[in-house]
Amino acid sequence: MAEKSKKHEANAQFAKLQRANDAKKAATEYETAAAATRAKTERLKALRLARDAAAPPPEPAAPKRKAKKKTASGSLSDWLDGQAKEGRRS
């Protein structure tokens, strides 16, 4: 029985060490990928800024004019009469 306990304890310690090594490896891979992403972002930003500096500034767009709505020039009494003719007012 003592041997089974020692084997179980040894396996547990081995598994613990292996998980620790896997965690270190994963952290290293994560940091490497993050550094590569930062470098790529910096390179692309520099390219974008250089492109924007070389291009002439865009001309401002002319403001769009909104079409004015035609309003009825009738009076309130004309409107009320029209409503009465349509049967809306009794």
SEROLO-410599 format. One record per residue: residue in one letter; x, y, z negated of N, C-alpha, C in turn. Coordinates in steps of 0.1 Angstrom, whole numbers, plus 2048, in hexadecimal, padded with zeros to 3 digits. Atoms other than C-alpha are relative to their C-alpha. Layout:
// SEROLO-410599
resn	n.xx	n.yy	n.zz	ca.xx	ca.yy	ca.zz	c.xx	c.yy	c.zz
A	X	Y	Z	X	Y	Z	X	Y	Z
...
END
This chain:
// SEROLO-410599
resn	n.xx	n.yy	n.zz	ca.xx	ca.yy	ca.zz	c.xx	c.yy	c.zz
M	808	7F4	800	800	800	800	809	80D	800
A	7F8	7F4	801	81C	818	7F8	806	803	80E
E	7FB	7FD	7F3	82A	814	81B	7F6	807	809
K	80B	7FA	7F8	808	81D	82B	7FF	80F	7FC
S	801	7F2	805	807	83C	815	80C	809	805
K	7F4	7F9	7FB	82B	846	81F	7FF	802	80F
K	802	7FE	7F2	823	840	844	7F6	80B	803
H	80A	7F6	7FE	804	854	842	805	80E	7FD
E	7FA	7F3	804	817	871	830	80A	804	80B
A	7F6	7FD	7F6	833	86F	84A	7F9	804	80D
N	808	7FC	7F4	819	870	867	7FA	80E	7FE
A	806	7F3	802	808	88E	857	80B	80B	801
Q	7F5	7F6	7FF	829	8A0	853	805	802	80F
F	7FC	7FF	7F2	832	898	877	7F6	808	808
A	80A	7F9	7F9	811	8A4	884	800	80F	7FC
K	7FF	7F2	804	815	8C4	86F	80B	807	807
L	7F5	7FA	7F9	837	8CB	87E	7FD	802	80F
Q	803	7FF	7F2	82A	8C4	8A1	7F6	80B	803
R	809	7F5	7FF	80D	8DC	89C	807	80E	7FF
A	7F8	7F3	802	826	8F7	890	808	803	80D
N	7F8	7FE	7F4	83C	8F1	8AE	7F7	804	80C
D	80A	7FC	7F6	81D	8F3	8C5	7FC	80E	7FF
A	804	7F2	802	813	913	8B5	80A	80A	804
K	7F5	7F7	7FC	835	923	8BA	801	801	80F
K	7FF	800	7F2	835	918	8DE	7F5	808	806
A	80C	7F9	7FB	812	926	8E4	802	80F	7FE
A	7FD	7F2	803	81C	947	8D3	80A	806	80A
T	7F5	7FB	7F7	83B	94A	8E9	7FA	802	80E
E	807	7FF	7F2	826	943	909	7F7	80C	800
Y	80A	7F5	800	80C	95D	8FE	808	80D	801
E	7F8	7F4	800	827	977	8F7	806	803	80E
T	7FA	7FF	7F2	838	970	919	7F5	805	80A
A	80A	7FC	7F7	817	973	92B	7FC	80F	7FE
A	803	7F2	803	80F	994	919	80A	809	805
A	7F5	7F8	7FB	831	9A2	921	7FF	801	810
A	801	800	7F1	82C	999	946	7F5	809	804
T	80C	7F8	7FD	80A	9A9	946	803	80F	7FE
R	7FC	7F2	802	818	9C9	937	809	805	80B
A	7F7	7FC	7F6	834	9CA	950	7F9	803	80E
K	808	7FF	7F4	81C	9C5	96D	7F7	80D	800
T	808	7F4	801	805	9E0	960	808	80D	801
E	7F8	7F4	7FE	821	9F9	95D	805	802	80E
R	7FC	7FF	7F2	82D	9F1	980	7F5	805	809
L	80C	7FC	7F8	80A	9F5	98F	7FD	80F	7FD
K	803	7F2	804	805	A16	97B	80A	809	807
A	7F6	7F7	7F9	826	A24	989	7FD	801	80F
L	803	800	7F2	81C	A1A	9AC	7F3	809	803
R	80C	7F8	7FE	7F9	A2A	9A8	803	80F	7FE
L	7FC	7F2	802	808	A4A	99A	808	806	80C
A	7F8	7FC	7F4	821	A4C	9B7	7F7	802	80C
R	809	7FF	7F5	806	A46	9D0	7F7	80D	7FF
D	808	7F4	802	7F0	A61	9C1	807	80D	801
A	7F8	7F4	7FE	80C	A7A	9C0	804	803	80E
A	7FC	7FE	7F2	815	A74	9E4	7F4	804	809
A	80C	7FD	7F8	7F1	A77	9F1	7FB	80F	7FD
P	805	7F3	803	7E2	A9A	9F5	7F3	7FF	7F7
P	80C	801	808	7C7	AA2	9DC	7F3	801	808
P	80C	800	7F8	7A4	A9B	9E8	7F9	80E	800
E	807	7F3	800	78F	AB9	9F3	7F3	7FE	7F8
P	80D	802	808	772	AC0	9DC	7F4	7FF	809
A	80C	802	7F8	751	AB5	9EA	7F7	80C	7FF
A	80A	7F5	801	738	ACF	9F3	7F4	7FC	7F8
P	80C	804	808	71B	AD0	9DB	7F4	7FE	809
K	80C	803	7F8	6FC	AC0	9E8	7F5	809	7FC
R	80B	7F8	804	6DE	AD6	9EA	7F4	7F7	800
K	80C	807	802	6BE	AC8	9DE	7F5	807	808
A	80B	7FB	7F8	69F	ACC	9F4	7F6	805	7F6
K	80A	7FB	809	686	AE2	9E3	7F2	7FA	803
K	80D	806	7FE	664	AD3	9DE	7F6	80C	803
K	80B	7F6	7FD	647	AE6	9ED	7F5	7FF	7F6
T	80A	800	80A	62F	AF0	9D3	7F3	806	806
A	80D	7FB	7FB	60A	AF6	9DA	7FF	80E	7FB
S	801	7F2	804	603	B1B	9D9	7F2	803	7FC
G	80E	7FE	805	5DF	B15	9CE	7FF	804	7F1
S	802	7FC	80E	5D1	B22	9AE	7FA	7F4	7F8
L	806	80A	808	5C4	B0E	991	7F2	7FD	803
S	80E	802	7FC	5A1	B14	99B	7FE	7F8	80D
D	800	809	7F4	5A8	B05	9BD	802	7F2	7FD
W	7FD	80D	804	5B6	AE7	9AD	7F5	7F9	7F9
L	80C	805	807	599	AE3	996	7F4	7FD	809
D	80A	802	7F6	581	AE6	9B3	803	7F3	808
G	7FC	80C	7F9	594	ACB	9C6	7FD	7F3	7F8
Q	802	80B	809	592	AB4	9A8	7F1	7FD	7FF
A	80F	801	801	56C	ABA	9A5	7FB	7F9	80D
K	805	805	7F3	567	AB2	9CA	804	7F1	801
E	7FC	80E	7FF	57A	A91	9C6	7F9	7F7	7F6
G	807	808	80A	563	A87	9AA	807	7FD	7F3
R	7F8	802	80D	57C	A89	98E	7FB	807	7F5
R	806	7F8	80A	569	AA2	97B	7F1	7FF	801
S	80F	800	7FF	545	A9E	972	7FA	80A	7F8
END
